[in-house]
């Protein structure tokens, strides 16, 4: 079981840990954001195509038996 730390020690520990964080540069943030949008667009196009294929296939099958 961990010992409790007082609030002052906790804040000091948080500041010490925050100082260790390596923050991304503006360029890295912009590049990552652009990549996320590109991947989201590609994924949406892919699932649109899959949905269209399944819908067409089911319509064709139901047309044969309907």
C-alpha positions as CSV (number, residue, x, y, z in Angstrom):
1,X,0.0,0.0,0.0
2,X,1.3,3.4,-0.9
3,X,2.0,6.1,1.7
4,X,-0.1,9.2,1.3
5,X,1.7,12.4,0.2
6,X,0.7,15.8,1.4
7,X,-0.6,18.2,-1.2
8,X,2.6,20.3,-1.3
9,X,4.7,17.2,-2.1
10,X,2.1,16.1,-4.7
11,X,2.3,19.5,-6.5
12,X,6.2,19.4,-6.5
13,X,6.1,15.9,-8.0
14,X,3.6,17.0,-10.7
15,X,5.9,19.9,-11.6
16,X,8.9,17.7,-11.7
17,X,7.1,15.2,-14.0
18,X,5.7,18.0,-16.2
19,X,9.2,19.3,-16.7
20,X,10.3,16.0,-18.1
21,X,7.6,16.1,-20.8
22,X,9.0,16.6,-24.4
23,X,6.4,18.8,-26.1
24,X,6.0,18.5,-29.8
25,X,7.0,21.3,-32.1
26,X,4.4,23.3,-34.0
27,X,5.5,21.6,-37.2
28,X,5.0,18.2,-35.7
29,X,1.5,19.1,-34.5
30,X,0.5,20.5,-37.9
31,X,2.0,17.4,-39.7
32,X,0.2,15.0,-37.4
33,X,-3.1,16.9,-37.7
34,X,-2.9,16.8,-41.5
35,X,-2.1,13.1,-41.5
36,X,-5.1,12.4,-39.2
37,X,-7.4,14.3,-41.7
38,X,-5.9,12.4,-44.6
39,X,-6.4,9.0,-42.9
40,X,-9.9,9.9,-41.9
41,X,-10.7,10.9,-45.5
42,X,-9.2,7.6,-46.9
43,X,-11.0,5.6,-44.3
44,X,-14.4,7.2,-45.1
45,X,-13.9,6.6,-48.8
46,X,-13.0,3.0,-48.2
47,X,-16.1,2.3,-46.0
48,X,-18.3,4.2,-48.5
49,X,-17.0,1.8,-51.2
50,X,-17.6,-1.3,-49.0
51,X,-21.1,-0.1,-48.1
52,X,-21.9,0.6,-51.7
53,X,-20.6,-2.9,-52.7
54,X,-22.6,-4.6,-50.0
55,X,-25.7,-2.6,-50.8
56,X,-25.5,-3.4,-54.5
57,X,-24.9,-7.1,-53.8
58,X,-27.9,-7.3,-51.4
59,X,-30.1,-5.4,-53.9
60,X,-29.1,-7.8,-56.6
61,X,-29.8,-10.9,-54.5
62,X,-33.1,-9.5,-53.3
63,X,-34.0,-8.7,-56.9
64,X,-33.5,-12.3,-57.9
65,X,-35.8,-13.6,-55.2
66,X,-38.3,-10.7,-55.1
